[in-house]
Amino acid sequence: MHFASPPERVYSTLATDEGRASFWAESAVERNGVITFVFPGHSPVDGEILERDPHRHFALRYFGATVRFVLSSDGAGGTELVLDSEQVDEDEHTEVVAGWVSVLMAMKAAVDHGVDLRNHDPSRSWAQGYAEN
């Protein structure tokens, strides 16, 4: 995913409670290296932070997978972000890819444009077939 915003801003959106809540979950509070993600209509999900290198790399254990976000400058004030998700069950691959596309598009809208694409409605969530984080 390409962002018009610099790596510092993109990283901050991934690595802070306020940043994650702006695009990913209703809340995503970190305590002692564990982020508790709260999504509409779902039980909270914990994600353990595995690695963090400010403005360059953020990794966590999320829904049983290892997820890595690698950020680099595009040389013109923006950011190139590569997301890698390992240990995803083969039968869940298609849904996981679709889910990450949804998360990354919502993140781009929040970071680059200050827009929250989510509807915040538990009756219109991913579980009900909506493209929603």
Secondary structure per residue as TSV (DSSP state, phi and psi in degrees):
chain	resnum	aa	ss	phi	psi
A	1	M	-	360.0	136.7
A	2	H	E	-102.9	137.4
A	3	F	E	-119.0	140.8
A	4	A	S	-74.8	-16.2
A	5	S	S	-85.6	153.9
A	6	P	-	-70.9	159.1
A	7	P	H	-53.6	-34.9
A	8	E	H	-60.5	-42.3
A	9	R	H	-71.3	-42.4
A	10	V	H	-63.1	-45.8
A	11	Y	H	-61.4	-44.3
A	12	S	H	-59.2	-35.4
A	13	T	H	-67.7	-34.6
A	14	L	H	-77.5	-37.5
A	15	A	H	-99.3	2.6
A	16	T	S	-121.8	153.2
A	17	D	H	-56.7	-48.7
A	18	E	H	-63.6	-41.7
A	19	G	H	-61.9	-50.1
A	20	R	H	-62.2	-37.1
A	21	A	H	-70.2	-14.9
A	22	S	T	-80.3	-13.0
A	23	F	T	-148.5	-23.0
A	24	W	T	-104.8	-48.4
A	25	A	-	-143.1	161.3
A	26	E	S	-58.9	-39.1
A	27	S	E	-147.9	154.1
A	28	A	E	-152.2	74.0
A	29	V	E	-89.9	132.1
A	30	E	E	-96.5	133.3
A	31	R	E	-139.3	121.9
A	32	N	T	53.6	42.8
A	33	G	T	80.8	7.6
A	34	V	E	-122.9	127.9
A	35	I	E	-98.0	128.4
A	36	T	E	-100.2	109.3
A	37	F	E	-88.8	130.2
A	38	V	E	-117.4	120.3
A	39	F	-	-115.2	149.7
A	40	P	T	-57.8	128.7
A	41	G	T	75.2	12.0
A	42	H	S	-130.5	156.8
A	43	S	-	-70.4	151.5
A	44	P	-	-58.9	148.9
A	45	V	E	-123.9	129.5
A	46	D	E	-93.3	139.9
A	47	G	E	-129.1	121.8
A	48	E	E	-84.5	128.8
A	49	I	E	-74.0	124.9
A	50	L	E	-98.0	-38.3
A	51	E	E	-151.3	147.2
A	52	R	E	-151.3	130.8
A	53	D	E	-134.2	98.7
A	54	P	T	-44.9	130.8
A	55	H	T	72.3	1.8
A	56	R	T	-130.4	-36.7
A	57	H	E	-155.4	136.0
A	58	F	E	-144.1	128.4
A	59	A	E	-136.2	145.2
A	60	L	E	-149.8	162.6
A	61	R	E	-93.0	122.6
A	62	Y	E	-143.5	118.5
A	63	F	T	51.2	41.2
A	64	G	T	82.5	-5.3
A	65	A	E	-107.3	157.2
A	66	T	E	-94.4	121.7
A	67	V	E	-116.7	126.4
A	68	R	E	-120.1	133.8
A	69	F	E	-112.6	119.7
A	70	V	E	-114.7	124.4
A	71	L	E	-113.4	142.0
A	72	S	E	-146.1	152.7
A	73	S	E	-68.6	144.0
A	74	D	-	-89.2	1.3
A	75	G	S	84.1	-2.9
A	76	A	S	-131.7	22.6
A	77	G	S	97.1	-4.0
A	78	G	-	-107.9	-170.9
A	79	T	E	-134.0	137.6
A	80	E	E	-99.6	126.9
A	81	L	E	-119.2	128.8
A	82	V	E	-114.3	127.6
A	83	L	E	-109.2	132.0
A	84	D	E	-128.7	130.1
A	85	S	E	-122.3	117.6
A	86	E	E	-109.6	156.8
A	87	Q	S	68.5	36.8
A	88	V	-	-91.3	131.3
A	89	D	-	-58.9	136.1
A	90	E	G	-56.6	-37.7
A	91	D	G	-73.7	-9.6
A	92	E	G	-107.1	-0.2
A	93	H	H	-55.4	-49.2
A	94	T	H	-61.9	-44.4
A	95	E	H	-67.0	-37.5
A	96	V	H	-65.6	-44.0
A	97	V	H	-60.8	-46.9
A	98	A	H	-60.7	-40.8
A	99	G	H	-62.2	-43.1
A	100	W	H	-68.7	-34.8
A	101	V	H	-60.3	-44.3
A	102	S	H	-61.5	-45.4
A	103	V	H	-63.1	-46.0
A	104	L	H	-66.7	-37.5
A	105	M	H	-66.4	-40.9
A	106	A	H	-64.4	-37.3
A	107	M	H	-65.6	-44.6
A	108	K	H	-60.1	-43.3
A	109	A	H	-61.3	-42.6
A	110	A	H	-69.9	-46.9
A	111	V	H	-70.5	-50.8
A	112	D	H	-84.8	-24.5
A	113	H	H	-128.1	-3.4
A	114	G	-	65.9	27.8
A	115	V	-	-113.6	135.8
A	116	D	-	-100.1	110.5
A	117	L	-	-80.6	-10.4
A	118	R	-	-75.6	153.3
A	119	N	-	-96.1	-12.2
A	120	H	-	57.7	33.4
A	121	D	-	-120.9	110.9
A	122	P	G	-59.4	-22.3
A	123	S	G	-83.2	-5.0
A	124	R	G	-129.8	56.5
A	125	S	S	-106.4	178.5
A	126	W	G	-55.0	-39.5
A	127	A	G	-63.9	-25.4
A	128	Q	G	-93.6	7.7
A	129	G	T	93.6	8.6
A	130	Y	-	-89.5	147.3
A	131	A	S	-77.2	94.3
A	132	E	-	-153.6	140.8
A	133	N	-	-85.8	360.0
